[in-house]
Amino acid sequence: MISIRQLEFSYSPSARPVLKGIDLEIPENALFGLLGPNGAGKTTLLSILAGLIPCPAGCLFVDGRDMSEADNRSAARLSLVPQEYAFYLPLTVRENLTFFAGVQGVPKAEMDARIHEAAGQTGLEERLDSRAGKLSGGLKRRLNLAIGLLNRPRLLLLDEPTVGIDPHSRHFILETIRQLGRNGTTVIYTSHYMEEVEELCDQIAIMDHGQILRNGTLTELLAEAPQSVRGRQSTLESLFLDLTTRGLRD
């Protein structure tokens, strides 16, 4: 599904590299967890995958298509759900979904059905006429996700979709992501919640300083953990802290 080879990126020629020699193979229908401290390069990598940032070095293929070409990006049917709220607070849920369906090129004849489909997937059917700015934090996260589902993506990029929300909304969003995976959507998912990634993802990569440090299933990662991790209770969190050398970052 996704093949990334020797991806490199800096924001300016004089700046330090943000991504350094990224190599990843992500199979179709995977629920892929991408972990890293703040500043590790996760959001930049997702932005390049989504075509928001051009990549000057390396190769990126989705379904065999070279994503450096604009036509191939359009044909890939991918969607990025950013960590920030990416909708208009004064508009209603329905108005936001209608606007972004138009931006994404949803045909007018299908627009109403797509809006109700996305609202149904995210539990917003009864909130369609509510003003987005009046929604709770959890419902705003669901609206962010609903907008990302309007084009029925085959590849869904989620940047910390459950940050700062209540347990009920977090559970709902995780169940929605599982269902999308069952229905054939490939998901790349960043999070700081280790237990979510352990529970949700069938493949995990840990990155820091713009490099992939480990990549594999949870079982593979823990089996390859250094002795310092295996000597105590072996968890994804303990491996993450060992590899990234710091427990906390601002």
Order of alpha helices (4+ residues) and beta strands (2+ residues): beta-beta-beta-alpha-beta-beta-alpha-beta-alpha-alpha-alpha-beta-alpha-beta-alpha-beta-beta-alpha-alpha-alpha
